Amino acid sequence: MKTKSVLILTYYWPPAGGPGVQRWLKFVKCLEEFGWKAHILTVRDGTYSALDKELEKEVPENIPVHKTNSRDPFRFYNMLKGKKDGSVSVALININKKKSFVDRMAMYIRSNFFIPDARKGWVPYAYKEALRIIAADNIDLIVTTGPPHSTHLTGLKIKKKTGIKWLADLRDPWTTVYYNDMLPRTESTRRKDKKLEDEVLALADAVSVVSPGMQKEFSGRNDNVQVVMNGFDMSDMEAADANIEHDAKFRLTYTGNFKPNQHVPEIWDGICELINEDEGFGKDFRLQFVGNVDASAPDYFIGKGLSENLELLSYVPHAEATRLMTDSVLLLFVIPQSRNNKLIITGKLFEYLASGTPVLSVGPVDGDAAGILADTAREKMFDYKDKQAFKQKLMQLYLSWKSNGRRLDKLDTGMLDKYSRRSSAREISEIMNKITL
């Protein structure tokens, strides 16, 4: 079979950290096996919420990576804030805190002057370089992946100019993404954004999404919308050493960005009640957040006088995050409370499952993520307000941990192969093959 060439346009690429970089970084490691030679086009010195230079070691040496400049308004915003690095805050963390005039103006400008998002300054640079690569390297297909969804505007321009086959990969919803409801967007901005979304969906030869719910949302505007889930890379999941000393604390760990709409007071109440009702639980229990965390959750426990039961770790590299997943007693998974949250399936869920560590999940009980929990024989999803059921399960697991030498047995991961990154890479290569026949 003749090897075909694909140009992947992605804003997030190592040394960028965070969840946005993982999907295509993992896919490109497998694409050659399925008959595709990958070329990467990304931004030089982008503005990211986190850096993870360790991820650069995962980029296959035989994959060309092209980088361009970008006009990025975040740089001007950082200058106003007195920041010298290229970092930006994680989506809306601490949005509910009192803002300065500069913060409020920056948020309004970001929300209404940069449509669909503030990374659109990369579009003219990416467009010019993509045309050069397509001609020089006989590219058969382009892939644009978002967020940022402005990346798809580059694909749209390339499609109109060349007619090349185009796969638009949406890792999150576009106009209906939860944080748009929290931004000071005008009605005019919403209409313009929707028009861009409709045009991209209409002209793409295929659209890949990460959940069945997203497939339903977009299917009326494109006849070829396919679900390709994020999955997990088992090589990331370092096996827990059976000989190490087991954790002396009953630790419930959340890894990753914890946003304001993941604050679950009823669930926190259940935990606080257990701490106060059971002396042993109170001494043993720790709620650990690893990553960028909105202040709402830690402030809740501090306000209850339970700061000693709280552990806050700043952002850690992906390899360290997956090690913490494997080594933790329990993991916490919370779906954001937002419109259309039934369709949310994060990449973290698959890594949680692959760790073999028991997971307590909070979110819509009839959503796509709940379906995956059921399919993999994990604990059911708890509703945001189901304090009693969550509290009962947490105490049950605590008693099991205590009676089992202060440990919980790892869960079976043998049925997870269909959720691996390699399996997802095969699925996306099949989509690419069909539209380039």
C-alpha positions as CSV (number, residue, x, y, z in Angstrom):
1,M,0.0,0.0,0.0
2,K,1.3,3.4,-1.0
3,T,2.1,5.7,1.9
4,K,0.2,8.9,1.9
5,S,1.2,12.2,3.4
6,V,-0.9,14.3,5.9
7,L,-0.2,17.8,7.1
8,I,-1.5,18.3,10.6
9,L,-2.1,21.9,11.8
10,T,-2.1,22.1,15.5
11,Y,-1.5,25.1,17.8
12,Y,-0.6,22.9,20.7
13,W,2.6,20.9,20.3
14,P,5.5,20.2,22.6
15,P,6.9,22.0,24.5
16,A,3.2,23.0,25.2
17,G,1.8,21.1,28.1
18,G,-1.8,20.3,29.1
19,P,-4.5,18.2,27.5
20,G,-4.6,19.9,24.1
21,V,-1.3,18.5,23.0
22,Q,-1.9,14.9,23.8
23,R,-4.3,13.7,21.1
24,W,-2.2,14.3,18.0
25,L,1.1,13.8,19.7
26,K,0.0,10.2,20.4
27,F,-1.7,9.7,17.1
28,V,1.3,10.6,15.0
29,K,3.4,7.9,16.7
30,C,1.1,5.3,15.2
31,L,0.0,6.8,11.8
32,E,3.0,5.4,9.8
33,E,1.9,1.9,10.9
34,F,-1.4,2.6,9.1
35,G,0.0,4.0,5.9
36,W,0.4,7.7,6.7
37,K,3.4,10.0,6.8
38,A,2.7,12.9,9.2
39,H,4.0,16.4,8.8
40,I,3.3,18.9,11.6
41,L,2.7,22.6,11.3
42,T,2.6,24.5,14.6
43,V,3.3,27.9,16.1
44,R,6.7,29.0,17.3
45,D,6.8,30.3,20.9
46,G,3.1,30.0,21.4
47,T,1.2,31.2,24.5
48,Y,0.3,28.2,26.6
49,S,-1.2,27.6,30.1
50,A,1.7,25.3,30.9
51,L,5.0,24.0,29.4
52,D,6.1,20.3,29.5
53,K,9.5,20.0,27.8
54,E,9.6,16.3,28.6
55,L,6.9,15.8,25.8
56,E,9.5,16.9,23.2
57,K,11.1,13.5,23.7
58,E,7.9,11.8,22.5
59,V,8.0,13.4,19.0
60,P,9.2,10.8,16.5
61,E,12.5,11.9,15.0
62,N,11.3,11.1,11.4
63,I,8.4,13.5,11.6
64,P,9.0,17.0,10.1
65,V,7.8,19.8,12.4
66,H,7.4,23.2,10.8
67,K,6.9,26.3,13.0
68,T,5.8,29.8,12.1
69,N,5.4,33.1,13.9
70,S,2.0,34.3,15.1
71,R,0.4,37.7,16.0
72,D,-0.7,36.8,19.5
73,P,-2.8,39.3,21.5
74,F,-2.0,37.4,24.7
75,R,1.5,38.8,24.5
76,F,0.1,42.4,24.8
77,Y,-2.1,41.3,27.6
78,N,0.8,39.8,29.5
79,M,2.7,43.1,29.0
80,L,-0.2,45.0,30.6
81,K,-0.1,42.5,33.5
82,G,3.6,42.8,33.9
83,K,4.3,39.2,32.9
84,K,7.4,38.5,30.9
85,D,6.7,34.8,30.0
86,G,4.4,33.4,27.4
87,S,2.0,31.8,29.8
88,V,-1.8,32.4,29.9
89,S,-4.3,31.5,32.5
90,V,-6.2,28.3,32.2
91,A,-9.7,28.7,30.8
92,L,-11.6,30.8,33.3
93,I,-10.0,29.5,36.4
94,N,-10.8,32.0,39.2
95,I,-13.1,33.9,36.8
96,N,-15.5,34.5,39.8
97,K,-12.8,36.4,41.7
98,K,-12.9,40.2,41.7
99,K,-11.2,41.6,38.6
100,S,-9.2,44.7,38.0
101,F,-10.3,47.2,35.2
102,V,-7.5,45.8,33.0
103,D,-8.7,42.2,33.6
104,R,-12.3,43.1,32.7
105,M,-11.3,45.1,29.6
106,A,-9.0,42.3,28.5
107,M,-11.7,39.7,28.9
108,Y,-14.2,41.8,26.9
109,I,-11.7,42.4,24.1
110,R,-10.7,38.7,24.1
111,S,-14.4,37.6,24.0
112,N,-15.6,40.0,21.2
113,F,-12.7,41.2,19.1
114,F,-11.1,37.9,18.5
115,I,-13.6,35.5,16.9
116,P,-13.6,32.6,17.3
117,D,-10.6,32.9,19.7
118,A,-7.5,34.9,20.5
119,R,-5.2,32.5,18.6
120,K,-6.6,33.7,15.3
121,G,-3.4,35.7,14.8
122,W,-1.7,32.5,13.7
123,V,-4.0,32.0,10.7
124,P,-2.2,34.1,8.1
125,Y,1.2,32.6,9.0
126,A,-0.1,29.1,9.1
127,Y,-1.9,29.5,5.8
128,K,1.1,30.7,3.9
129,E,3.4,28.0,5.3
130,A,0.8,25.3,4.7
131,L,0.5,26.1,1.0
132,R,4.3,25.9,0.7
133,I,4.5,22.5,2.5
134,I,1.5,21.1,0.5
135,A,3.3,22.0,-2.8
136,A,6.8,20.9,-1.7
137,D,5.9,17.6,0.0
138,N,3.0,16.3,-2.2
139,I,0.5,16.4,0.7
140,D,-2.6,14.3,0.2
141,L,-4.7,15.6,3.1
142,I,-4.7,18.3,5.7
143,V,-6.0,17.9,9.3
144,T,-6.9,20.9,11.5
145,T,-7.4,20.3,15.2
146,G,-9.0,22.6,17.7
147,P,-9.3,24.2,20.2
148,P,-8.2,26.7,19.3
149,H,-11.0,26.5,16.7
150,S,-9.4,29.4,14.8
151,T,-7.0,26.7,13.4
152,H,-10.0,25.5,11.4
153,L,-10.2,28.9,9.6
154,T,-6.7,28.1,8.2
155,G,-8.1,24.8,6.9
156,L,-11.1,26.6,5.4
157,K,-8.8,29.0,3.5
158,I,-6.6,26.2,2.3
159,K,-9.7,24.2,1.1
160,K,-11.1,27.2,-0.8
161,K,-7.7,27.8,-2.4
162,T,-6.5,24.3,-3.3
163,G,-9.5,21.9,-3.0
164,I,-7.3,19.5,-1.0
165,K,-9.0,16.9,1.2
166,W,-9.6,18.2,4.7
167,L,-10.4,16.6,8.0
168,A,-11.5,19.0,10.8
169,D,-10.9,17.5,14.2
170,L,-12.8,19.0,17.1
171,R,-11.6,18.0,20.5
172,D,-14.2,20.2,22.2
173,P,-17.5,21.8,21.1
174,W,-17.1,25.1,19.3
175,T,-19.9,27.7,19.8
176,T,-21.6,25.6,22.5
177,V,-18.4,24.9,24.6
178,Y,-19.2,25.5,28.3
179,Y,-16.9,28.5,28.8
180,N,-18.6,30.6,26.1
181,D,-21.5,30.9,28.5
182,M,-19.2,32.5,31.1
183,L,-17.7,35.1,28.8
184,P,-19.1,38.6,28.2
185,R,-19.9,37.8,24.5
186,T,-22.3,40.1,22.6
187,E,-25.1,38.6,20.5
188,S,-23.3,39.9,17.4
189,T,-20.2,37.9,18.4
190,R,-22.2,34.8,18.9
191,R,-23.8,35.1,15.5
192,K,-20.4,35.6,13.8
193,D,-18.9,32.7,15.6
194,K,-21.8,30.4,14.6
195,K,-21.5,31.5,11.0
196,L,-17.8,30.5,11.0
197,E,-18.6,27.1,12.7
198,D,-21.3,26.4,10.1
199,E,-18.9,27.2,7.2
200,V,-16.1,25.0,8.5
201,L,-18.5,22.1,9.1
202,A,-20.1,22.5,5.6
203,L,-16.8,22.5,3.7
204,A,-14.7,19.9,5.6
205,D,-14.6,16.5,3.8
206,A,-14.9,14.8,7.2
207,V,-15.2,15.9,10.8
208,S,-13.8,13.9,13.8
209,V,-15.1,14.4,17.3
210,V,-14.4,12.9,20.7
211,S,-17.8,11.8,21.8
212,P,-21.2,10.5,20.5
213,G,-22.9,13.7,21.9
214,M,-20.7,15.9,19.8
215,Q,-21.4,13.7,16.8
216,K,-25.1,14.3,17.3
217,E,-24.5,18.1,17.6
218,F,-22.7,18.4,14.3
219,S,-24.2,15.7,12.1
220,G,-26.9,18.0,10.7
221,R,-24.2,20.2,9.2
222,N,-21.8,17.6,7.8
223,D,-22.7,14.1,6.4
224,N,-19.4,12.6,7.6
225,V,-19.0,13.2,11.3
226,Q,-17.1,10.3,13.0
227,V,-16.3,9.6,16.7
228,V,-12.6,9.0,17.4
229,M,-12.1,9.0,21.2
230,N,-8.9,10.3,22.8
231,G,-7.9,7.1,24.5
232,F,-4.8,6.3,26.5
233,D,-1.2,5.3,25.8
234,M,-0.3,2.4,28.1
235,S,3.3,3.3,27.9
236,D,2.4,6.4,29.9
237,M,0.9,4.4,32.7
238,E,3.9,3.3,34.8
239,A,2.8,0.2,36.8
240,A,2.7,0.8,40.5
241,D,5.5,-1.0,42.3
242,A,3.9,-3.8,44.4
243,N,6.8,-3.6,46.8
244,I,6.7,0.0,47.7
245,E,5.3,1.1,51.1
246,H,1.6,1.9,50.8
247,D,0.4,5.4,51.3
248,A,-0.3,6.2,54.9
249,K,-3.2,8.4,53.9
250,F,-6.5,7.7,52.3
251,R,-5.9,10.1,49.4
252,L,-8.5,11.1,46.8
253,T,-6.7,12.7,43.9
254,Y,-7.8,15.0,41.1
255,T,-5.2,15.7,38.3
256,G,-5.5,18.5,35.8
257,N,-7.2,21.8,35.5
258,F,-10.1,22.2,38.0
259,K,-12.4,24.9,36.8
260,P,-15.1,27.0,38.6
261,N,-18.0,25.0,37.1
262,Q,-16.5,21.8,38.6
263,H,-17.1,23.1,42.1
264,V,-19.5,20.6,43.7
265,P,-20.6,21.9,47.2
266,E,-23.0,18.9,47.9
267,I,-20.2,16.4,47.3
268,W,-17.7,18.5,49.4
269,D,-20.4,18.6,52.1
270,G,-20.5,14.8,52.1
271,I,-16.7,14.6,52.5
272,C,-16.7,17.2,55.3
273,E,-19.4,15.3,57.1
274,L,-17.4,12.1,57.0
275,I,-14.3,14.0,58.3
276,N,-16.3,15.3,61.3
277,E,-18.4,12.2,62.0
278,D,-15.6,9.6,61.9
279,E,-12.3,10.3,63.7
280,G,-10.3,7.7,61.8
281,F,-11.5,9.0,58.5
282,G,-10.7,12.5,59.5
283,K,-7.2,11.6,60.4
284,D,-6.6,9.5,57.3
285,F,-8.4,11.4,54.5
286,R,-6.7,13.8,52.1
287,L,-8.2,15.5,49.1
288,Q,-5.4,16.2,46.7
289,F,-5.5,18.6,43.6
290,V,-2.7,18.4,41.1
291,G,-2.6,21.2,38.6
292,N,-4.2,24.6,38.0
293,V,-7.1,24.8,40.5
294,D,-9.9,27.4,40.7
295,A,-10.0,28.8,44.3
296,S,-13.6,27.8,44.9
297,A,-12.8,24.2,45.9
298,P,-9.9,24.8,48.3
299,D,-11.6,27.9,49.8
300,Y,-14.6,25.7,50.6
301,F,-12.6,23.3,52.7
302,I,-10.5,26.1,54.3
303,G,-13.7,27.9,55.2
304,K,-14.8,24.7,57.1
305,G,-11.5,24.6,59.0
306,L,-10.3,21.5,57.2
307,S,-7.2,22.8,55.5
308,E,-5.2,19.9,56.9
309,N,-7.3,17.5,54.8
310,L,-6.4,19.4,51.7
311,E,-3.3,19.1,49.5
312,L,-2.5,21.4,46.6
313,L,0.2,20.6,44.1
314,S,0.9,22.9,41.2
315,Y,1.1,21.8,37.5
316,V,3.3,18.8,37.0
317,P,4.6,17.3,33.7
318,H,2.3,14.7,32.1
319,A,4.6,11.8,33.1
320,E,4.4,12.8,36.7
321,A,0.6,13.2,36.5
322,T,0.1,9.7,35.2
323,R,2.4,8.3,37.9
324,L,0.3,10.1,40.5
325,M,-2.8,8.5,38.9
326,T,-1.3,5.1,39.3
327,D,0.1,5.6,42.8
328,S,-3.0,7.2,44.3
329,V,-5.5,5.3,46.4
330,L,-8.6,6.8,44.7
331,L,-9.1,9.2,41.8
332,L,-11.7,12.0,41.5
333,F,-13.3,12.8,38.1
334,V,-15.7,15.7,37.8
335,I,-17.6,16.7,34.6
336,P,-18.1,20.5,34.3
337,Q,-21.6,21.7,35.2
338,S,-22.7,23.4,31.9
339,R,-25.0,23.3,29.0
340,N,-24.6,20.2,26.9
341,N,-22.2,18.6,29.5
342,K,-23.7,15.1,28.7
343,L,-21.4,15.0,25.6
344,I,-18.2,15.7,27.5
345,I,-15.5,13.0,27.5
346,T,-12.1,14.2,28.5
347,G,-8.8,12.5,27.7
348,K,-8.2,12.3,31.5
349,L,-11.0,9.8,31.9
350,F,-9.2,7.2,29.7
351,E,-5.9,7.6,31.6
352,Y,-7.8,7.3,34.9
353,L,-9.2,4.0,33.6
354,A,-5.9,2.7,32.4
355,S,-4.2,3.5,35.7
356,G,-6.3,0.7,37.3
357,T,-7.0,3.0,40.3
358,P,-10.6,3.1,41.5
359,V,-12.4,6.3,40.3
360,L,-15.2,8.3,41.9
361,S,-17.0,10.2,39.2
362,V,-19.4,13.1,39.4
363,G,-21.5,14.4,36.5
364,P,-24.5,13.7,34.4
365,V,-25.6,10.1,35.1
366,D,-26.9,9.7,31.5
367,G,-24.0,11.3,29.7
368,D,-21.4,9.9,27.4
369,A,-18.8,9.6,30.1
370,A,-21.2,7.6,32.3
371,G,-21.6,5.2,29.4
372,I,-17.9,4.6,29.3
373,L,-17.8,3.9,33.0
374,A,-20.5,1.3,32.6
375,D,-18.8,-0.2,29.6
376,T,-15.6,-0.7,31.5
377,A,-17.2,-2.0,34.7
378,R,-16.2,0.9,36.8
379,E,-18.1,2.7,39.6
380,K,-21.2,4.5,38.3
381,M,-21.4,8.2,37.8
382,F,-22.7,10.2,40.8
383,D,-25.0,13.1,40.3
384,Y,-23.8,16.5,41.4
385,K,-26.3,16.6,44.2
386,D,-26.2,12.9,45.3
387,K,-24.3,13.6,48.5
388,Q,-25.6,10.6,50.4
389,A,-24.7,8.0,47.7
390,F,-21.2,9.6,47.2
391,K,-20.6,9.7,50.9
392,Q,-21.7,6.1,51.4
393,K,-19.4,4.8,48.6
394,L,-16.4,6.9,49.9
395,M,-16.8,5.4,53.4
396,Q,-17.2,1.9,52.0
397,L,-14.0,2.3,50.1
398,Y,-12.2,3.7,53.1
399,L,-13.2,0.7,55.2
400,S,-12.0,-1.6,52.5
401,W,-8.7,0.3,52.3
402,K,-8.3,0.1,56.0
403,S,-9.0,-3.6,56.3
404,N,-6.8,-4.4,53.3
405,G,-3.5,-3.2,54.7
406,R,-4.2,0.5,53.8
407,R,-4.5,-0.2,50.1
408,L,-7.2,-0.8,47.5
409,D,-6.7,-3.5,44.8
410,K,-6.1,-2.3,41.3
411,L,-8.9,-2.8,38.8
412,D,-8.7,-4.9,35.6
413,T,-7.5,-3.0,32.6
414,G,-7.7,-6.0,30.2
415,M,-10.9,-4.8,28.5
416,L,-9.6,-1.4,27.7
417,D,-7.8,-2.1,24.4
418,K,-10.5,-0.4,22.2
419,Y,-9.9,2.8,24.1
420,S,-6.1,2.8,23.5
421,R,-4.5,5.6,21.5
422,R,-3.3,3.1,18.9
423,S,-6.9,1.9,18.4
424,S,-8.0,5.5,17.9
425,A,-5.1,6.2,15.5
426,R,-6.3,3.3,13.4
427,E,-9.8,4.7,13.4
428,I,-8.7,8.1,12.3
429,S,-6.4,6.7,9.6
430,E,-9.4,4.8,8.2
431,I,-11.4,8.1,7.9
432,M,-8.4,9.7,6.2
433,N,-8.2,6.8,3.8
434,K,-11.8,7.0,2.8
435,I,-11.8,10.7,2.0
436,T,-8.6,10.4,-0.1
437,L,-9.7,7.5,-2.3
